């Protein structure tokens, strides 16, 4: 890497955070070339992925914009800073496509660590990250290694390449996780699989807490690993207050054709099969022990004692991203991860630093992925 200046990289991402906050406004300033390009981006993103609606893309931008601030970045990165830059190392990022900018954290980690990146985007999300990568480069200070006047450390690829990288960070479902495990077994890798979020209710939640829980359930149409997919509720739990809270937050869902089609299909399937469910008009609540729920379905399971519920959660630990509710995260926090809230609990920066120390002990060529190394 020809240029790396930690302070200037922090400044570059702070500037990007400012841009994200601007674009994340519900009614950004119109008339500028940038605003017109962003409006077009929103339209194209929703065409490619019907659940990447403008309100949720803007929400994601506001979330990232709130995190990309100088003080927050420095506090998060300080324990790792002495290892940077991880020069002459190239990391392959294989990104998921379930949420807008879902792979941004890996991208941020790689660039702040000083790596070169090969980025394989999901076919469902090919537009957002390249757009904001260009925003980063347009506003990055000279000397950061990220500006338009310096070599680009990021290359977006349409297919997973056969060679040219030292390590892999890949995110996907359980099926793709098994594939990645076979494909990259000979390289340093950080592989993530499907995870879910749960909520533990006691039956005495306030209307405000239930509204916050509704956000945990509904944001991004419930498609994220931090989206609450299952409730643990006491026996004889009264669902009506929760249904009321959900109804107040359901406009994005009721107005989305693709989502309502999924809802109607699931409702028809359950009706034909004689399966009992609670109907909210856009979301079905079903008693089911599984954490994995179809789109438009929310699972729940009853418990007799708090200890019993905690034991059930403990048994699911490997499949849980987070838990909200009594004794766990506050309601409404699930979709607000901090910079240090790593997916699957795996510290991405620690992984990058550890693998780099390993390749420094040997010739880099022996770690560089090439066709001859594959089984």
Secondary structure, 3 states (H helix, E strand, C coil): CCCCCHHHHHHHHHHHHHHHHHHCCCCCCCCCHHHHHHHHHHHHHHHHCCCCCHHHHHHHHHHHHHHCCHHHHHHHHHHHHHHCCCCCCEEEEECCCCCCCCCHHHHHHHHHHCCEEEEECCCCCCCHHHHHHHHHHHHCCCCCCCCCCCCCCEEEECCCCCCCCCEEEEECCHHHHHHHHHHCCCCEEEEECCCEEEEECCCCCCHHHHHHHHHHHHHHHHCCCCCEEEEEEECCCCCHHHHHHHHHCCHHHHCCHHHHHHHHHHHHHHHHCCCCCEECCCCEEEECCCCCCCCCEEEEEEECCHHHHHHHHHHCHHHEEEEEECCCECCCCCCCCCCCCCHHHCCHHHHHHHHHHHHHCCCHHHCCCCHHHCC
